[in-house]
Amino acid sequence: MTIRVSIAGATGYSGSELAAILARHPSAEVVGAFSGGSSAGAPFASLHPSLRGVPGPVVAPFSIDAILATKPDVVFLATPNELSAEAVPALLAGGTTVIDLSGSFRLRDASLYPVKYGFEHPAPALLGEAVYGLTEWCNGSLAGAKLVANPGCYPTSILLATRPLRPLLAEGTTIVCDAKSGVSGAGKRAEAEYSFTELAGNFKAYGVGTHRHEPEIAAWLEHGEPNVIFVPHLLPVPRGILSTIYLNFEEETTAEDVAWLFASAYADAPFVHVHPAGRLPSLKDVVGTPRCEIGFTLLAGGRSAVVVSVIDNLLKGAASQAVQNFNRAFGLGETEGLA
Ligand SMILES: NC(=O)c1ccc[n+]([C@@H]2O[C@H](COP(=O)([O-])OP(=O)(O)OC[C@H]3O[C@@H](n4cnc5c(N)ncnc54)[C@H](OP(=O)(O)O)[C@@H]3O)[C@@H](O)[C@H]2O)c1
């Protein structure tokens, strides 16, 4: 079976990783690559260093008609939020499956979009239909899905580390998520605050109390109405996210209890690796890979835990998770094209 794939936003950081994975995917044929227009006419092989000499479509300016003209079975949208929100209904009406890497279909509550994303949602009825594609937690609903909302990079790292431990959490507890992202998390940007001279040798928190990933984390924890404090930081490295999560438990807990919950959650998860108690992963464990690695240490006699979770924001936080979701949606093996 060969599945026809088009990539919108193929010249961006996430889209170029998608191009690199999908060009070698044994069940996919990349039939379209689209950008905002600045790179129109660029050869496919220019999208990513690993594509040198690999054939593929020339980059074309983004339009719904041009994408549908490639007769795609699936379109990956690695485009800005508002563009994805507008494009998805038209692409679905054109009969294609959509895997959207933006935040446009991750929240169920349409009233959050003007506040967190700065626009009225143009298709609120679709918010309830999108499968939130945290692959390890939605395998059942991915088969045949027509619209997948690929999770945010910070939420991916935090939810994979926290969801298995929900049975242990103290009533009414506050979950503190202290997360650091490499600069590619902001996409290709020309603003001065993202320039080398501003970032190199510096480290800062940003978006505290306002970041759009906070409601996404709280909603998809699916644990009552959790009190989440999310503090993102801009780390002066190109890629990678390290999240440190502080949890308080209802009762004294042992390392064996925690390890058992993680092992039960991820027994069949090829891209989640949980370390033994006390071994905490670092960015170098995952950058350039489709994995999430998780470690934990118990504190306060087992009443608290620090959990550390690392991913590559452009892979497990974006492109490789999107391909996991593609594989599941089309009935392929989860690791196809990724292992
Ligand atoms: N970066 C991450 O770590 C990450 C992780 C998870 C999810 N995401 C999400 O994935 C999406 C892409 O992020 P990114 O970081 O890869 O962004 P990026 O590097 O800024 O790339 C954006 C892509 O969208 C295209 N584009 C921009 N404006 C457009 C327009 N008006 N019409 C058509 N195409 C347009 C750009 O084309 P040009 O090259 O012509 O400008 C480029 O191909 C975003 O929604 C982001 O929130 C990003």
The ligand as an ORCA input file, in Angstrom:
! r2SCAN-3c Opt
* xyz 0 1
  N       8.900     24.190     16.340
  C       8.428     23.266     17.179
  O       9.151     22.749     18.059
  C       7.001     22.825     17.086
  C       6.600     21.731     17.861
  C       5.262     21.310     17.796
  C       4.373     21.995     16.983
  N       4.787     23.066     16.249
  C       3.787     23.729     15.418
  O       4.015     23.333     14.068
  C       3.707     24.422     13.188
  C       4.969     24.745     12.382
  O       5.968     25.142     13.327
  P       7.479     25.371     12.907
  O       8.187     25.678     14.165
  O       7.934     24.267     12.034
  O       7.312     26.728     12.075
  P       8.323     27.479     11.089
  O       9.683     26.905     11.199
  O       8.133     28.916     11.356
  O       7.735     27.112      9.645
  C       6.450     27.545      9.257
  C       6.099     26.968      7.915
  O       4.815     27.479      7.531
  C       4.949     28.192      6.304
  N       4.081     29.381      6.331
  C       4.216     30.469      7.126
  N       3.231     31.365      6.848
  C       2.505     30.826      5.843
  C       1.375     31.265      5.102
  N       0.769     32.435      5.366
  N       0.878     30.466      4.119
  C       1.454     29.264      3.866
  N       2.525     28.782      4.538
  C       3.043     29.562      5.510
  C       6.414     28.609      6.220
  O       6.765     28.847      4.870
  P       7.973     29.863      4.488
  O       9.240     29.070      4.596
  O       7.662     30.266      3.069
  O       7.895     30.997      5.467
  C       7.082     27.365      6.800
  O       7.139     26.339      5.831
  C       3.249     25.588     14.066
  O       1.856     25.614     14.136
  C       3.852     25.248     15.430
  O       3.096     25.770     16.497
  C       6.089     23.493     16.269
*
